[in-house]
Amino acid sequence: AQSVTQPDIHITVSEGASLELRCNYSYGATPYLFWYVQSPGQGLQLLLKYFSGDTLVQGIKGFEAEFKRSQSSFNLRKPSVHWSDAAEYFCAVGHFRDNYGQNFVFGPGTRLSVLP
Amino acid sequence: DTEVTQTPKHLVMGMTNKKSLKCEQHMGHRAMYWYKQKAKKPPELMFVYSYEKLSINESVPSRFSPECPNSSLLNLHLHALQPEDSALYLCASSQDESPATNKETQYFGPGTRLLVL
């Protein structure tokens, strides 16, 4: 069965430090992977996505993610965190259900706190 | 423009009330979604509309009734809700290309924060 895990429930980093958020997936077919960010009380904003090709994808706000098929991972990185990056981060895999269309399988989320 | 709008932003209702949530997009997307999100949890899929037809209903109680009047609008009608239905309700849309695949990018609205008393 398809699933997405985000091993870290909560991460705290200092402003200016580097960041890596982990995402592992289990999916029987070609995975299409997404990272979304959600500020408190807000909707989800797409950071980046991976469909095919170069395994290192660039997103908005200085984020990047690397797809590693051998490790079933799609980790999100940022070289220097800003206080405004404090939010909840969700990894998701697109899942196609025959005759019903596509939906997402979301990971449980990682909450990022940033220290000044 | 990748904007999905939702109204109202906040809603407080009693258990006997009838209310509706509205969602609108003008990106020409043909798939629209309703999600329910509880605090500190990922969004849970409720309904999917594809080309204005209901394609997925995740066994949602009948007190939630979706409606897709046209390709740009999605409503969620609420009736006789319970306090445990209090949550953030998110709408999303995607292109819904043909042939269908699992690589649809979903764009989310800001959500409606619902409180049921």
Chai-1 contact restraints between the chains, C-beta under 6 A:
chainA,res_idxA,chainB,res_idxB,connection_type,confidence,min_distance_angstrom,max_distance_angstrom,comment,restraint_id
A,Y32,B,N102,contact,1.0,0.0,6.0,A-B,restraint_1
A,Y32,B,K103,contact,1.0,0.0,6.0,A-B,restraint_2
A,Q42,B,P110,contact,1.0,0.0,6.0,A-B,restraint_3
A,G43,B,L90,contact,1.0,0.0,6.0,A-B,restraint_4
A,G43,B,F108,contact,1.0,0.0,6.0,A-B,restraint_5
A,G43,B,G109,contact,1.0,0.0,6.0,A-B,restraint_6
A,G43,B,P110,contact,1.0,0.0,6.0,A-B,restraint_7
A,G43,B,G111,contact,1.0,0.0,6.0,A-B,restraint_8
A,L44,B,F108,contact,1.0,0.0,6.0,A-B,restraint_9
A,K49,B,T105,contact,1.0,0.0,6.0,A-B,restraint_10
A,F51,B,K103,contact,1.0,0.0,6.0,A-B,restraint_11
A,F90,B,P42,contact,1.0,0.0,6.0,A-B,restraint_12
A,G94,B,N102,contact,1.0,0.0,6.0,A-B,restraint_13
A,G94,B,K103,contact,1.0,0.0,6.0,A-B,restraint_14
A,H95,B,N102,contact,1.0,0.0,6.0,A-B,restraint_15
A,F96,B,N102,contact,1.0,0.0,6.0,A-B,restraint_16
A,Y100,B,S55,contact,1.0,0.0,6.0,A-B,restraint_17
A,Y100,B,I56,contact,1.0,0.0,6.0,A-B,restraint_18
A,G101,B,V48,contact,1.0,0.0,6.0,A-B,restraint_19
A,G101,B,S50,contact,1.0,0.0,6.0,A-B,restraint_20
A,G101,B,S55,contact,1.0,0.0,6.0,A-B,restraint_21
A,G101,B,A100,contact,1.0,0.0,6.0,A-B,restraint_22
A,Q102,B,N102,contact,1.0,0.0,6.0,A-B,restraint_23
A,Q102,B,E104,contact,1.0,0.0,6.0,A-B,restraint_24
A,N103,B,L45,contact,1.0,0.0,6.0,A-B,restraint_25
A,F106,B,P42,contact,1.0,0.0,6.0,A-B,restraint_26
A,P108,B,P42,contact,1.0,0.0,6.0,A-B,restraint_27
A,G109,B,P42,contact,1.0,0.0,6.0,A-B,restraint_28
